[in-house]
């Protein structure tokens, strides 16, 4: 039972990441490798503010979202100068920069050792020490993020994003400014990713830089590609599949080292099969 609860918490965290990144990739066509950096900023904001400043969990979430939003606004403005492959490379560069800051600014971040002793959230004077109670909280955050994402894509703002994805020249004719819309959704997506980072820090009660790498970003992109671009349900489905299915291999009886390699093989086979059968993903509307 405890194992299933742990997997469900991880699904909630990665579900938030997948939904938030899908808002950028699915509805603007921008392939961003900066999401892991925003994830890390949120995690470290919660870890440091709770352990060194003494703020509460929900206060640190707001601080993390604000800090991440400002960082996304700054880097998004720079990234707007790039197109296609150059955009991807530049966004990857931002993640590498943030990773190196977390790794080398030892006086603040703890370097490779990380930050220990991050408290669990407290609600109405009760600390959520059990994983079951933390699961309830994480599912609430997932529902809020997924609901917010759904409202965004169904709004006039979301319809403008779809027009921009299809043809920026047409968007300009209708009076939309693609740069402003792309920057806005980029910042919103980054702030959502920060929430996932805050949850991770409090759940594990520990953070270190190794989690917030380009590999993590590629893993979340794989969820979106598998579940489907430009579909909130697709992002959640992709997160569930890539979190749940490989874990099932632990019960096959193979040694741990072989099971780990089979997990990677599973990721690759799922994506390859999907590329040939349904390039837009299981529930997706657009091809990457």
QUIBEL-V205130 format. One record per helix or strand of 2 or more residues. SS is the DSSP state (h for helix, s for strand). FROM is the first residue (numbers start at 1). TO is the last residue. If there is no record, write none. Layout:
[[SS:FROM:TO] [SS:FROM:TO]]
This chain:
[[h:2:28] [h:35:53] [h:57:79] [h:84:104] [h:106:109] [h:111:113] [s:115:116] [s:122:123] [s:126:127] [h:131:154] [h:156:166] [h:168:173] [h:178:204] [s:206:207] [h:209:211] [h:214:227] [h:232:251] [h:256:277]]
